[in-house]
Amino acid sequence: MPIQLTPTKIKGSKYLLIPKDLAQLLEIDDKSILNLTIEDGDKGQRLVYSIREKSSSSTES
């Protein structure tokens, strides 16, 4: 079942915010890593996010 998201503009960039309930359902948190793939299809382009396992160590510099 698709959901409709409206991009949010912050300092000239556009972001798709994940609704809190959906983030909880998918167990997405600050350590989650999401990969974005753009697919071309008959109905236009499609953004596909995949969730990798959470990072076990911090990569902060």
C-alpha positions as CSV (number, residue, x, y, z in Angstrom):
1,M,0.0,0.0,0.0
2,P,1.7,3.2,-1.1
3,I,1.9,6.3,1.0
4,Q,2.3,9.8,-0.3
5,L,5.1,12.0,1.0
6,T,5.7,15.7,0.3
7,P,9.3,16.8,0.0
8,T,10.5,19.2,2.8
9,K,12.9,22.0,1.8
10,I,15.8,22.7,4.2
11,K,18.5,25.2,3.1
12,G,17.9,24.7,-0.6
13,S,17.9,20.9,-0.4
14,K,14.8,18.7,-0.5
15,Y,14.3,15.8,1.9
16,L,11.7,13.0,2.2
17,L,10.9,12.6,5.9
18,I,9.9,9.2,7.1
19,P,6.8,9.4,9.3
20,K,7.5,8.4,12.9
21,D,5.0,5.5,12.9
22,L,6.6,4.0,9.7
23,A,10.1,4.5,11.1
24,Q,9.1,2.6,14.3
25,L,7.4,-0.2,12.3
26,L,10.6,-0.6,10.1
27,E,12.9,-0.2,13.2
28,I,14.7,2.7,11.5
29,D,16.7,4.8,14.0
30,D,19.8,7.1,14.0
31,K,22.2,4.2,13.3
32,S,20.2,2.7,10.4
33,I,21.7,2.8,6.9
34,L,19.4,3.3,4.0
35,N,20.4,2.8,0.3
36,L,18.5,4.6,-2.4
37,T,18.1,3.2,-5.9
38,I,16.3,5.1,-8.7
39,E,14.5,2.8,-11.2
40,D,13.0,3.9,-14.5
41,G,9.6,2.3,-15.4
42,D,6.6,2.8,-17.6
43,K,5.0,5.0,-15.1
44,G,8.0,7.2,-14.5
45,Q,10.9,7.0,-12.0
46,R,10.7,5.2,-8.7
47,L,12.7,5.7,-5.6
48,V,13.5,2.4,-3.9
49,Y,15.0,2.5,-0.4
50,S,16.6,-0.6,1.2
51,I,17.5,-0.8,4.8
52,R,20.9,-2.3,5.7
53,E,21.7,-3.7,9.1
54,K,22.5,-1.1,11.6
55,S,26.1,0.1,12.0
56,S,27.7,-1.7,14.9
57,S,30.4,1.0,15.4
58,S,30.3,4.8,15.1
59,T,32.0,6.3,12.1
60,E,32.0,9.9,13.4
61,S,35.0,12.0,12.5
